[in-house]
Amino acid sequence: MPEQAVADDLIPQRGTARMVDTVLETFADGLVCRGRVSARSAFASADGRVPAVAALELAAQATAVHQALGTPAAPATRGYLVAVRSASLHTEHVGAEVPLVATVRRAAEKGPLATYDVVVTGPAGETILTATLSTHRGT
């Protein structure tokens, strides 16, 4: 699949709150997205540093994109983050405007609830965040 811009109707975030901008790859139980934290974001300091915990929002947005695209087993719908079951940060800061990659894999699903394993990496492939997120499909 060629790179695809994330359509405005897939997730509600706009402006500097929007971190995910491109779907790089899709597969049956997940996807890979590219994004960044805007230098104008409330997360970014004057010197262009962003706390690495902001990568959790990037991961949540990538998970929402996966749910919004849907699969044969799970129809497209809006997803809502309901739990961060675990999260490990592997650095303190990332740079604003630095390309980040979020890999999202659906680990389990039962009714409207789903659990995703996510990894966010930096431009050199270094791990920024690993986490397990739970979502609820909206109606």
Secondary structure in CASP SS format (residue, H / E / C, confidence):
PFRMAT SS
TARGET T0000
AUTHOR 0000-0000-0000
METHOD secondary structure of the structure
MODEL  1
M C 1.00
P C 1.00
E C 1.00
Q E 1.00
A E 1.00
V C 1.00
A C 1.00
D C 1.00
D C 1.00
L C 1.00
I C 1.00
P C 1.00
Q C 1.00
R C 1.00
G H 1.00
T H 1.00
A H 1.00
R C 1.00
M C 1.00
V E 1.00
D E 1.00
T E 1.00
V E 1.00
L E 1.00
E E 1.00
T E 1.00
F E 1.00
A C 1.00
D C 1.00
G E 1.00
L E 1.00
V E 1.00
C E 1.00
R E 1.00
G E 1.00
R C 1.00
V C 1.00
S C 1.00
A C 1.00
R C 1.00
S C 1.00
A C 1.00
F C 1.00
A C 1.00
S C 1.00
A C 1.00
D C 1.00
G C 1.00
R E 1.00
V E 1.00
P E 1.00
A H 1.00
V H 1.00
A H 1.00
A H 1.00
L H 1.00
E H 1.00
L H 1.00
A H 1.00
A H 1.00
Q H 1.00
A H 1.00
T H 1.00
A H 1.00
V H 1.00
H H 1.00
Q H 1.00
A H 1.00
L H 1.00
G C 1.00
T C 1.00
P C 1.00
A C 1.00
A C 1.00
P C 1.00
A C 1.00
T C 1.00
R C 1.00
G E 1.00
Y E 1.00
L E 1.00
V E 1.00
A E 1.00
V E 1.00
R E 1.00
S E 1.00
A E 1.00
S E 1.00
L E 1.00
H C 1.00
T C 1.00
E C 1.00
H E 1.00
V E 1.00
G E 1.00
A C 1.00
E C 1.00
V C 1.00
P C 1.00
L E 1.00
V E 1.00
A E 1.00
T E 1.00
V E 1.00
R E 1.00
R E 1.00
A E 1.00
A E 1.00
E E 1.00
K E 1.00
G C 1.00
P C 1.00
L E 1.00
A E 1.00
T E 1.00
Y E 1.00
D E 1.00
V E 1.00
V E 1.00
V E 1.00
T E 1.00
G C 1.00
P C 1.00
A C 1.00
G C 1.00
E C 1.00
T E 1.00
I E 1.00
L E 1.00
T E 1.00
A E 1.00
T E 1.00
L E 1.00
S E 1.00
T E 1.00
H E 1.00
R E 1.00
G C 1.00
T C 1.00
END
